[in-house]
């Protein structure tokens, strides 16, 4: 508005100098006289109309459309984002994992302190979709009401309050050298996260992410309460809920049969799900003959088969992905977590480096929730900082002290809502070819619904002329039924809209309404009415030109006669109701035009558009009158 004010001031000064040069011939030369005043008033009025329209479009239209910005104009719209709308760019977790493990420089990623001085796995991503080629993640859902700054974390899915837990407080500091990290490394599960910025948890997985902030250089606090279930409790766990089974047991139909048979061969029949999970972990870490190597290439279906059946050499990605697949074959809900191991101890706490990047499987047990398992070899012959959770140690050797058991799990997440099979969600997974893609974030309402609301609002705005025309027709229809001798209550709006002829029809509101409606119908159907044409002449011309049926011609003649009697007769006499006459004439006129013209008359009636244009002109004229107001100082009285 301020900028437009500057333009107005500059424009007025420029336009005031415009004019037309008058050339006067004198002997053999031309003399340029002083310019005559230009018609600058019309130019200024056009400029104001253009400016007013531009402001209306720039302010109102974006406010009515669904937007992806976090703070849309006037608070309209929904969504959250920075730059890319309510989407977040996530690198492919598997590709990123191998890249960090292969870096020659083992850089520090983060440091953390724990109140119980125990190292913990820190999880960022939870991959729940296996399509036969790789593991990918469903879209995270971050609702505005779940912001970490406004409320505690959601409860861990599937975890009962009767499960014993190990509480601890963590303070995590991410290196300022970390770039484009939109997910917080956190133990699993956490009950509270204190961090600056707009960070939100996904209710299904408890991943904490942001579309506006990054984790580089951040220091944040987390309160965790990791489950410590007993073996007896896990053995007697009830079958998982239907939603968990549908989402976390999905496998491609073309999964090789030899992989299915391998899962059955490595587990004992009749064992509980927990016992089968222990047997699978032992298969990878002990009896299966697997070796750890970063030289393994690929993580698609054939590479997975080669790893399990033939060469049995790989790094944490193959170990985690393979155990999760075998667990699903056995009916144990599973998924893959991507993050970091607990790192190495320092004088001030724990230090996590790029070579501590890790993948591990998570298995679900009803009543306990999601638990971390560790199939990757640890120590010098494997992932150096990997640890085996205490609840996964074999029961046959519960008292062997040399078995590594540093920390409980701190990983992935639970989910209680089904999202369909893996094949149904192929559109949500990360791009395989380019190693990453934009993952949409649900802000509480699907994007299709937001677009639908915007389209509905736009349609309502477009239908304003039709609604106004319908309202006028209803009001006039009520006027047709009034008594003929009833005095006009003074409907100035109807008289003004009716034109020159009707301005004098003051005594009969029914006649005024009928004639105004006829005038609007002619305008809507693109038919002309001469200003000098009398009602009787108009009725005769329309009936002859469009070949009205006798009933329609008689109805039009009655309306014209009523108008003339009201205008010129001392007493108009009994006129009666004109409702049916108006309807008959309207139908007759509609039958003479094309279907497209009839549709336009309903959706965008020209008569209403002309009224709205006149109203807009009066509003702009009001601005002109405000501009012409001059404040004058009171005249001084003479001495």
N, C-alpha and C positions, 0 to 999 in steps of 0.2 A: 504494500500500500504506500509506503514511503517512497519507493522508487517510482511508482505511478504518479505520485504527487510531483516529483521532480520533472517527469516527462510532461505532465500537464502544464506546469509553469513554463517550461521551455517551448512546448508546442504553441501555447497561446502567444508568446512573444514572436515566434516565427510566423505563425499564421496571420498575425496582425499586419505584417509587412507585405502579404501577398496582394496581388492586384493584376490588372490587365493593362498593358502599355497601349496607349492610344497614339497612333501615328497620324500626324497632320501634315498634309503635303503643302509645302510652301516653295514656290518656284522650283528650284532644282534640287532641293534637299529635304530630308525628313527631320522633323523636330519631335523629340520625345517629350510629351507633356507629363505632368504629375500623374501617377497611377490612380485609377479609380478604386474606391473601396471594394474589396472582394466579399464574396458571400462566405465569410469565415465562420459564421454561426453554425451553418449546417456541417461544416467540417469538424468543428469542436464537438458537436452533438454526436457525429459518427464516431469520433475518437473515444468519447466517453462510453458509448454503447459497446464498442469493441473491447475496451478495457474492462467494463463490467462483466461482459460475457467470458472474457479470459479468466477473470478471478473466479467466477462461478464454476467454470470447468476445472480450474487448477485446484480449487479447495474442496468443492462438493463431490466431484467425481471420484478422486482417490479415497475420500472418506467413506464412500459407499461401497467401494470394491474391496474384496478380501486382500489383505496385505500380509507380507511375511516379516515386516519390520518389528522390532521389539517395542518401539514406542511410536505407533502410527499417529498421524495427525488427529488431534482431538480424542485420542483413545479408541478410535474405531479400528476394526479389523482384528485379526487374531494372528498368533504365530510368534515366532522368536527367531532371530538370526542375526548374522552380521555378514554383509556382503552377499552371500549366497542364499539369503532367505532363511527358511527354517530347515535348512539342510546342513549337514556336517560332513566334511571330507575326512574319510577314515582310510588310512593305508591298509592294504591287505595284511591282516595280522600274520599270516603264515610267511608271506614274502618278507615282511619287515623283521620277523623273528630270525630267519636264517641270515638276513643281512647283518643284524647286530652280532650274532654269534660268530660270523666270519670276519668281522672287522679286525684289522691287525692291531689297532690301538684299543685297549680295554679302558674306555673312559668311564668316569663316574656319572651315573644317571641320577641318583638320589642318595640321601642319607636319612636315617630315621632312628628314633629312640623309642624304646618300649618300656612301660612301667615295670614289667616283669623280667626285663633283660632277655627276652626270648626272641629269636629270629622268626619271621613270618613270611610266607609267600605273599606277594602283592600282585593282585590280579587287575588287569585292565579290560580285557575283552572276554566274552563268553560266546563260543560258537556252538550253535545248536542244530544246524542244518547240514546233513550229509547227503549229497546228491549223486554219490557214486564216483565223483572225481576229487572233491575236496570238501573240507569243513568250512562253513561260512556262518554268518550271524544274521539273525532276524533284526529288523529295524528296532532301535531302542525307542522307548516311549518316555518322554520327559514332560510331565504335566506341570503347569505353572504353580499349582498349589503344593507341589512336592519339593520346592526349592529347599536346598539344605539350610539356607539362612532363615527359612520360615517354619520348618517343622522337622521332627526327627525322621530318621530313615524308616521306610516301610519294614514290616516284620519279615524275617527270612521265610520264604515259601517252604511249607512242609515241616518247619521246625516247631516241635511242641515245647511248651514252657517247662515241662518236666525233665527235659534233657539237661544233664549237667553241662555247664559252660565254663570257659576260662576267660574271665574278663581282663582287659588290659587297655591302657591308653597309649596311643602312638602319636608322635610328632614327626611329620615327614617334611623334608625339604628337598624339592626338585631342583636340579642344577639349572642355572639360567642359560646353559648351552643347549638345553633341550628345546627343539622347535616343533611347532605344529602338533603338540600333544593335547588332544581335547578330552582325554579320559584320565581320571585320577588313579594312580596305582594305590590300591587299598587292600587290606586283608578282607577275608570273607568269613562271617558276615560282619557288617558294621551297624551299630545302632545310632550313631551320630557322627556327623562330619561338620567341622567348623572350618570354612574356607571363604576367602574373599571372592566375590564375583557371583555370577548367575550359574550355579551348578545344580544339576537335578539328577536324581536316581531313576533308573529304569525299574519299575516295580517288579518285573518278572526276574531280572537278573541282578539287581542292586548295583549294576555298573553306574558310576557317577560321571557325568559328562557335561559339556557346555558347548553351546553354539556361538557364544560371544567371547569366551575367555580361553586361554591356554594355560597349561600347567607349568610351563617353564618359569623357574624362579620363584614359584609359590612355596609357602610354608603353611601347612594345615594340620589340624588335629583330627584324630579319629578314635572313637570308642568302639572296641570290638568285644564280642562275647562268643568265642568259637566253641562249637559243641564238642564234648568229649564223651561220646556214647560208649557203652559197654558192648562187648561181643554178644552177650545174651540179648540185649535190646535190639541189636541189628539183625540177629538171626530170626527174631520173632516179629520183625517189622511186617506190617500189613501190606497188602498189594497197593501199589500207587494209585492215585486217583485217575479217573478217566482222562482228564485234561492233560495230566503229565504223560500218560501212556501215549496219547495221540501225538503229542508234540515231540517227545524225547525217545520214542522207539521207532520213528519213521526210518525206513531203509529203502533204497532203490530196488525195484523189482529185479533188475538185472545184476544184483550183487552175486559175484561168483559163488557157486555151490561149494567149492573147496574151502572158502573162508567160513561159510556156515558150518561145514563139517569140522573145521579146526576148532571152532568155539566149543562144540559139543565134545570133541575128543579131549580137550584140556581141562574139562570140568567133570566132576563126578555127578552122576545122576542122583537125584533126590536131595542134593545139597540145597541149602537156602541161598537166596540171592547174595547175601553177604559172603557166604563161604565160596560161592562161585567167583565173586569179585576178587577175593584173596587168591584163589587158584589162578586167575588170569594174571594178577600182578606177579606171582611167583613164576609163571610161564615166561614173562619178559625179563625178569631180573635174575632168574636162576636156571630153571630147567630147559628153557627154550634154545639156549645157545646163541643169544643175540649179542651183538657187539655194537659199540657206540662209535660213530664216525660222521663228521661234517661233510664228507665227500659225496654223500648220497644226493642225487639230483631228483627233483620232482616230488610231487605229493598227490598225483592224480590216481585214478583207479588202478591202472597197470602197475604204477610204482608201489602202491599199497600191497598189491598181490605179490609182487616180487619180494617186498620186505617180509611179509608174513610166511610165504611158502618157500621162497628160494634162498636169497642171499642173507636175509635176517641181519642186515647191517643198516644203521641209520642213526639219526639224532632224535632229540626229544619230540619233534613234530611227528615223526613216524610212530614212535612209541605211544604217544598220547592218542593220536588219531586211531591207531590200530586197536588199542584196548577199548576205546569208546565204541568202535564198530562191533567188536566181539561182544561187549556187554549188551548192546542192543539186540544182537542175535539171540542172546540168552534171556531177553525180556527185562533187562535192568536199564532203566532210564539213564542216559548218559549224555555228556557233551564235553567239549574241549575248552579249557581256559588258557589264555595267553597273558603272560605278565613276566614277573621276575621271581627268582628264588629269594630266600632270606638274605643272601649276600654274605659278606665276611665281617667279622667283628673288628671294631676299632676302639680307640680309647674313649670316644664320645658316643658310641652306639654301634650302628651297623651301616655298612657301605654297600650299595648295590651298583654294579658296573654293567656295561653293555654285554659282557660275556655271561652275565647272570640271567639273560633273557631265557624264558623257559615256556614250555607248554606241558600241560598235565590234564588227565581226564578227571571229570567230576561225575560221581554216581549218586543217584537219588534213592533215599530210603525213607519211607513214610514215617512220620513222627520225628525224624532227625533232620531231614532236609538233604541238602547237597553236601557231599563229603569229597575231599581231595584224595586221590590215589596217586601213587608214584611208580610207574612201570619203567622209567628211564634209569639206567645204571648210574650210580653216584660215584664220587671220589675221582681218583686220577684216571680211571678207565671209563669214565662217563661224564655226566654233567657234574662238575666239581662241587657245587654248592647245593645239589639236590638232596632232599631228606625224605625219609619214609615216615608217614604219620604213625603215631603209636597204635591207633586203633586198627591199622592194617597189618600189623605184625602177626605172623602165624601163631596160633595158639600153642603149637607144639614147642615153641621156644619163647615163652613169655619172659624168662628170666635171663636171657643172654644179654649182657651189658654192652657187648661190642656192636650190637645192632643199632645203627643210627636212628635216633628218634628225637630230633631237636625240637620240632615245633608242630603244633596242630595246624590244620589246614587253614588257609585264608584265601579262599578262592570263590569261583564262580557262583553262580546264582541260581535261584529257583525261579520257577514260572508256573503259575496255576492256570493260565488261560491257553486253550488250544489255538494253534494257528494253522492247522492243516498239515498235510504231508509235505515232504521236502519238494516233490515235483510241483506242488501247488504254489510254492513260494520261491520259485527260481528267479522271479523278477526282483526279489528283495536282496539277493545275495550280492557279494562284491564282484566286480568285474574280473574275470579270470585272466583276460588277455593283457590288461594294463596294470594289474596288481592292485587296483583300488577303484572306488567309485563314490559318488555321493549317496549317502544313506539318509532317507527322509526321516524326520523326527515327528512323532505324533504329539501335538500340543493339547490333547484333550478332545479334538474334533478332527475327523478325517479331512484331508485336503479337498476331496471331492465335495464334502458337505460345505466347506467354506466357499468353494467356487459356486456351488448351487445357491447358497445364500446371496452371493453377489449377483448372480444371474437373476434370481427372483426379485431382488431390489431394483435391478436395472429394468426388468419387465414392468414392475409396478410404476416406476417413473415414466416409462414409455406409454403406459396406459392411462396416465393422468388426463389427457384430453378426452379419451373415451369415457372415463368415469365422470368427468365434469359434464359432458354431453348427456350422459344417462341421468345424472341428477337433475339437470334442467328439464329433461323430458318428463321425468316423474313429477316435478313441481308444476309444470304446465298441465299435465294430465289431471292433476287435482283441481286446477283452475277451471277446466272445461265443465266441471259439474256444478259450479256455483250458479246461483239464480241469476237470471239475465238482468234483473233490476237492481242487483246488489251494487252499491257504490264501490268504485275502485279504491283500495286501501293505499294506493300510492306506491306501487312497486317501481321505483325509479330505475332499478337495474334492468328490468324487463323492457321498460319503455325505451331506455337508451340503446339496448341491444336490438330493438325491433326496426330501427331505421327511421327515415323521415316521415313515412306515411303513418306509422303507428304512434308517433310522439303525441299526436292529438287524440288518440283513442284513450280517453281517461275514464270513461264511465262504465266500461264493461271489461273486467279482468279476463273473462272467458274468451272474449273476442281478441283482446290483446295477446293472450297466450296462443290462441290458434293461429293468428296471423304471424306472430314471431316464429312459431314452430314451422310454418310453411316457408317462411323466408330462410330459416336455417336448413331445411331439407333441400331447397333449391341450391343453396351454397354447397352443401355436402356432396350433392350429385353433379356439381359442375354446371348447373343451369343458371342462366342470367335472368335478372329482373331489372328492367329499366326504371330509373328513378322517377321518370315522368309517367310511368305506366299506371293507370288506375287499377284498383282491384278487379273491376269487371273486365277490363281489357286483358289483364294478366290471366284471369280464369279462362277467357275465351281463347287466348293464344295457346296456353298450355294444353287445353282439351283438344284443339285442332292439330297442333304440332305433334303431339305424342299419341293422338288417336285414343283417347280415353274411352273406356267402356261407359255406357250411359250412367251407371251408378256412381262411378268415380267423377264423371263430369258434373252430375247433379250435386255431389258432395262439395266439389270445388266451388260451384256457383253459389251454394248456400253460405259458404265461408265468406266469399267476396261480397254477397248481399248483406251479411251481418256487419262486415267492416264498413261498408258504405252507409248503411242505416245508422250505425253508431257515430260515424263522422258527420253526417249531414242532416239526418232527420231530427226533428224536434224531440220526438220520442221514438226510440229504436223499436219498440214493440217487443213481442215475445220472441226471443232468439232460441232459447232452449240449449240443450247440451250439444257441444261440437266435437265430442270425443270420437265418435264413430266416423264423423266426416273427415277429421284429420287423419285418422288411421287409414281410411279408404284412399285418400289422396296420396298419403305416403307410400302405400303399397303400389299404387298405380305409377308413381314416379320411379320407384325402385325397379319396376319391371321393364323400364325403358333404358336402363344403363347396364353396363357389363358387370360380371361378378366381381372383378377386381375393383371396380369403382364402389360397389356396395361394401366390400371388405374394408376399403379405405375409409368409407364414410362411417363405419363402426369403430375402427381402431384409431384412425387419425382424422377425425371430423374437421374439415377446413373451417367450419363456422366457429368451433371452439378455439382452433389455433389462431384465428383472426382476433378473437376476444383476448386471448392470452398475449398476443402481440400488442394489442392496444393497451392492455394493462401494463406491459413492460415499458411501452412508450410513455405512459403517464408517470411511471416510477422514475424513468430517466429525466422526464421533464421536471420532476421534483428536484432532482440534483441540479438542473439548470437554474431553477428558482433559488436554491440555496447559494449557488455561486454568485448570483446577482445581488445578494444581500450585501449592503455596504454599511459599515459602522461609521457614523459621522460624529465628530466632536461637537458638543454644544457651542453655539456661537457666543463669542465674548460680548459682553455688554460694553457699549462705548463709555468712555470716561465721562 
